[in-house]
Amino acid sequence: MNRYILNNLLGKELITAEDAEKITRFEATRPFSLHWELKTLLYLGVLLINAGLGYLIYENIDTIGHAVLIALIGAVSAGCFWYVIRRRQPFSRGEVQSPTPYFDYILLLGCLTFLLMEGYLQYQYGIFGTRYGLATFIPMALFFFVAYRFDHRGVLSLGITALASWLGVTVTPRDLLSQNDFNSQTIVQTGVFLGVLLTAVPFLSERWGFKKHFSLTYLNFGVHMLMVACLAGMMTLEQPAFYFPLLCGAVVFFTWYAISRASFYFLTVAVLYGYIGVTWMIFLNVSGADFVFYLFYFVLSCAGIIVFLTNHKRIFKN
């Protein structure tokens, strides 16, 4: 407990000096939880194993052979899926606790190694040819199924990323892929569509009572996808008349969501993206301004945002 609070309680004679001493001794000797530190290390271990397999491929591609390396990666992935299938819990529309402490990490490793194996097969043997949409659709479908069946937010994130890749590859003309020119109206519109879709899914899930705890994952991807697509439409496509009002609508919506759910994260994200859009519109329509104008603008506007965010509870009574 904070020393200031203890002194305040002592000053009001709500506790005795002996009680304060017991509280201080308890706070100094109580066990320290390593839960999140261990989870972070385990996830880091999964990523390092996956990176190590990639390095093994790079260093020994000429000596071991492609077939052996693919078989090794496939065996790791199959072993991981075999483990989670044997240890799986019954399916539930709500949240399901992991049956073992290592279940989530082994499942994530299985998905990552599957993705590595598929990429290796495509790169070396071209099993999908130029059907890049199929190459992204297969892991997308697998990851969404696995995420919902085994209740894993990390795999759900992989599925959403694969969905974005699949939509991007599907709607993008092949010449844009070959030229790496993605300043395309189609891609920006697809980003807006995907952002709206990912934002709508959590509300449908909560309405139907189906995996409601996935909402934050969907919204986290949705807010960034939608905001970035709007900013891209304003800046790269130079269509602020359409995309700036859309950005303002998104900012208002996520501000409302942040207030209603008491989420400081979404409030901060909405304010920052809104600030970027408003700043760009001001600079677009202000010509001939000198350095002093820009200096004062950034100093005052950044100070205003800091004051707003630090006092948001008082402003919104939440």
N, C-alpha and C positions, 0 to 999 in steps of 0.2 A: 504494500500500500504506500502511496505517496506520503513523504514525510510532512508535507504541508497539510494534507488532510488529517493526519494523526494529530498534529499540533492544533488544528482547528477543533477537532473533537475534544481534545484535552482542554482547550480554552473554554469551550462551552460546557465542560464537566459532564459530557455524555459518556466518557470512559475514564477509568482511573489510570494513574501512571503505571500500575502493575499490568493492566490490560494492554496499554500501549507497548510496554516492554515485551510482553508475550507475542503481540502481533509483529513487532519488529524482528524478534528472534525467529518466528515462523517464516516470515518472508525471506529471511536470509538463509534459511536452511532447507526450504522446501525443494523437492525434486524439480528439475528443469526438463520440460518436455522436448524430446528430439523428433517428434512425429513428422513435422514438415521437413526438417533437415534430412531425415532418412528417406522420405518419399522423393525429395529432390535428387538425392544421390542415386536412388534406384532408377528413376527416369533417366538421369544422366548416364547410368550404366547401360541402359537399353540403347541409347543413342550412340554411345561409344562402341558397343558391340556391332551395331549396324555400320558405323563408320569404319570399324576394323575390317569387316567383311569387304567393304568397298576398297579399302587399301590393299587387302590381300589379293583381290582381283587385279588391281593395277600393277602390283609388284611381281605377280607370278603368272601373269596371263600366258607367257610364252613357255613356261616350264610345266605347269600343272595341266593346262588344257581347259578349253571352254566347257566341255561336257562335265568334267570333274567339279569345276567351280559351281556350275549351275546345279549339279546334284547336291553339292554341299549346302548351298543356300536353300534349295528346296527342302532338304532334310531338316534344316533348322526351322524353317517355316512350318512344315508339316508336324514336326515334334511339338511346336508351340500350340498349334491348333488341336492336336491330339490331347494335350494336357488340359486345355480349357474346356474341351468337349466332355472329357471325363469328370471334370470338377464343376461343371456348370450347375447353376441354380435353376429352378423352374422359372419360366418366363412370367413377368409381371408387368402390368401397365404402369406401375409406380417404380420407385427406386429400389434396386436390388443390391444388397451388400455383397461384397466379394467373398467367395467361400474360403479363400486362403490369402495370406498377406502378399503373395507374389502373383496372384491371378492376373491383376490388371497389367502388370509389367510384362508378363509372358505373352499376354494377348497382344499388347502393343508391339512387342518384338516380332511376333508372328506376322502381323500386318506389314510392318516395315520391311521385313525380309521378303515377303511376297512381292511387295512393290519393287524391291531391288532385283529380284529374280525376273520379274516381267520386263523391267527396263533393260536388263542384261540380254534377255532373249530378243527383244526388239532391236537393240543396238547391234548385236552380233549376227543374228539370223534373219532379222526383219520379218518376224512371224505375222505381223499385222500389215506389212507392206506400207502403203501410204494411207491406210485407214486409221488415222491418228485418233479419230473419235472413238473407235472401238477400243483402242489401247487405253484410253482414259475412262471409258464407260465401265469396263470390267472391274477395275479396282474401286470405282465409285459405288457400284452396286454391291460389291463384296463388303466394303467398309460400312455402308449404311445398314446392311443386314446384320453384320457382326456387332455394330454399335448398339442397335436396338435389342438384339437377341441377348447379348451379354452385358448390356448396360454400361457402356464405356464412353465417357465424354472425349477422351483423347482420340479414339478411333472415329468418333463422330466428327471431330475437327478434320481428320484426314478425309472423311467422306465429303464434307463440305468443300474442302480444297479441291478434291477430285471433281466435284460437281462444277465448280467454277472453271476448272481446266477443260472439262468436257464441253460446257457451253461455249467457252471461248474458241475452242478448236472447231466446234460444229458450225458456228455462225461466221467464222473468219474465212474469207476466200483464200485459196491455196497460195496465190501470189503474194498476199500479205504475209503469210507465214514464211515464205522463202525470202522475202525482202526485209523481214523484221520491222515492218512499219505498222504500228498498232494505233496510230492516230486516226481511228476509224469511227464513223458515226455508229456503225453496227455494234462495235465492241462497247462503246460508251452506253448505248441503249441497253445492251445485254447486262452491263454492270448495274444499271438502274433497276432493270427487271429482277436481277438476282438479289439485289439489296432489299427490294420490296418483298420478294418471296421469302427470304430468310427472316425478315422482320415479321411477316404475317404468320409464319409457322408456329412460333411460341404461343400466340394468342389462340390459335386453333387447338394446339396441344392442351392448353389450360382449360379451354372450353370443353374439350372431350375427355379430359382427365387422363391423357396418354403421354407418359414420360414428360411430365411438367418440369422436372429438374433439368431437362435439356435446354430450357428456354434461354438461359444466359449464354450458352454456347452459340445458339442461332443468332441472338441479338448482337453479340459481340462481333460476329462476322458481318451481319446485316448492316449495322450502323456504319462501319468503315467502308464496306463495299458501296453503299448508297451515297455516302458523302463524297468519297473519292471520285465516283463516277460523275456526280454533279459538278465537282470542281474541274474535272477533265473536260466536261462539256463546255464549261464557261471559258476555260483557258486555252485548251488545245484546239477545240472546234470553233472557238470564238462565237458561241451562241448564248450569251448571258441572258438574253430576253426570255429564253425558255428554261435554262438550267438554274439560274439564280432564284427565281420563285420556287422551283422545286427544292433547291437547297434550303431555302427559308422554311418551307413546309416540313422538311425532314428535321430541321433544328427545333422547330416548335413541337413536333411530335415527340422527339426523344427528350426534350426538356420536360414535357408533360409526363412522360413515362418516368423520368428520373424523380420528379416531384412526387408522383403517386406511389412509387416504390421506394422512396428515400434512398436513391442510388446516386452517390456522389460521383461515381465513375462515369455514368452516362451523362450526367449534367456537365462534367468537365469536357467530355468528348464533344457534346453538342455545342458548347460554348466555343471551343477551340476551332472546330470546323466552321461555325458561323462567323467567327472573327476572321478567318482566312478569306472566306467568300466576301464579306463586307469590305475588308481591306483591299482586295483585288478590284472590286467595283469602284471604290473611291479613287484608287490610283488610275483606273481606266478612264474615269470621267473628269479627273483633275489634271489639267495640262499647264505647264509653265510654273509649277510649284518649286520653290527652292528647297535647299537642304534643311533649313530651319523648320519648315512645315513638316517634312517627313520625320525629323527628329522629335518634335513636339507630339506629333501624332502617335508614334510608337511608344514614347514614354508615357503619355497620358492614357492611351488605350490599354497598354499592358497593366498599368497601375489600376485602371478601372476593373479589368478582368480579375486581378488578384483580390481587390476589395470585394467584388461581387461573390467570388467563390469562397472567400473566407467568412462571408456574412450570409451565405445562402440560407442557412437555417432560420435566421431572423427574418429574412426577406419573405420566405415561403411558409414560415410558421411550421416547419417540419424538421 
